[in-house]
């Protein structure tokens, strides 16, 4: 199944978190903080949103940092995805 976001929405997939600390300790998943870095999976077309023209700045494959409480999580074909507004993206990581 393919997800096609509308307007200024972006579908991202959270990147895997490190399971070890710098000193080599293994962290259980319950103690790990939610990762805020993700890879862009799909991008909406932009357009007029709330009376303002939105030009999409991200593209599929970009790695991005997004706001901590942004978006909605859902599963598609067993994959956990997050849909966020472009305005919740803080930076593109190169």
C-alpha positions as CSV (number, residue, x, y, z in Angstrom):
1,X,0.0,0.0,0.0
2,X,1.3,3.5,-0.9
3,X,0.6,6.6,1.3
4,X,0.1,9.9,-0.5
5,X,0.0,12.9,1.8
6,X,-2.2,15.9,1.1
7,X,-1.3,19.6,1.1
8,X,1.7,20.4,3.4
9,X,1.9,17.0,5.0
10,X,5.0,14.8,5.0
11,X,5.2,11.1,5.8
12,X,8.4,10.1,7.7
13,X,9.8,6.9,9.1
14,X,11.7,7.2,12.4
15,X,15.3,6.2,12.2
16,X,16.6,3.4,14.5
17,X,17.9,4.6,17.8
18,X,21.2,3.6,19.3
19,X,20.8,0.7,21.6
20,X,24.2,1.2,23.3
21,X,25.6,4.1,25.2
22,X,29.0,5.6,24.4
23,X,30.5,3.4,27.1
24,X,28.9,0.2,25.7
25,X,25.9,-0.3,28.0
26,X,22.9,-1.8,26.2
27,X,19.7,0.3,26.8
28,X,16.4,-1.5,27.0
29,X,13.8,-0.1,24.5
30,X,11.6,1.1,27.4
31,X,14.3,3.5,28.6
32,X,15.1,4.9,25.2
33,X,13.8,8.3,24.3
34,X,11.6,8.7,21.2
35,X,13.9,9.5,18.3
36,X,13.3,12.9,16.5
37,X,15.2,12.1,13.4
38,X,13.4,10.5,10.5
39,X,13.7,9.8,6.8
40,X,11.1,11.3,4.5
41,X,9.0,8.6,2.8
42,X,6.4,10.8,0.9
43,X,5.7,14.5,0.5
44,X,2.4,16.3,-0.2
45,X,2.1,18.7,-3.2
46,X,2.0,21.9,-1.1
47,X,-0.4,24.5,-2.4
48,X,-2.6,27.0,-0.7
49,X,-3.0,26.2,3.1
50,X,-4.9,28.6,5.4
51,X,-4.7,31.3,2.7
52,X,-0.9,31.0,2.3
53,X,1.0,29.4,-0.5
54,X,3.2,26.5,0.8
55,X,6.2,25.4,-1.3
56,X,7.5,22.0,-0.2
57,X,11.2,22.2,0.9
58,X,11.8,18.5,1.6
59,X,11.9,15.6,-0.8
60,X,11.7,11.8,-0.5
61,X,14.9,10.4,1.0
62,X,15.8,13.5,3.1
63,X,16.8,12.9,6.7
64,X,15.0,15.5,8.9
65,X,14.8,16.6,12.5
66,X,11.2,17.3,13.7
67,X,9.5,18.7,16.8
68,X,9.2,16.3,19.7
69,X,5.4,16.1,19.9
70,X,4.6,16.6,16.2
71,X,2.5,14.4,14.0
72,X,0.4,11.3,14.2
73,X,1.8,7.7,14.2
74,X,0.2,4.9,12.2
75,X,1.1,1.5,10.7
76,X,0.9,0.7,7.0
77,X,1.9,-2.8,5.9
78,X,3.5,-3.4,9.3
79,X,5.7,-0.3,9.0
80,X,5.4,2.4,11.7
81,X,5.1,5.8,10.0
82,X,4.5,9.4,11.2
83,X,2.6,12.1,9.3
84,X,3.6,15.6,10.1
85,X,3.2,19.1,8.7
86,X,6.2,20.6,6.9
87,X,6.2,23.4,9.5
88,X,7.0,20.8,12.2
89,X,10.3,19.9,10.5
90,X,13.1,21.8,12.1
91,X,16.0,20.9,9.8
92,X,17.3,18.7,7.0
93,X,20.3,16.6,8.1
94,X,23.1,16.3,5.5
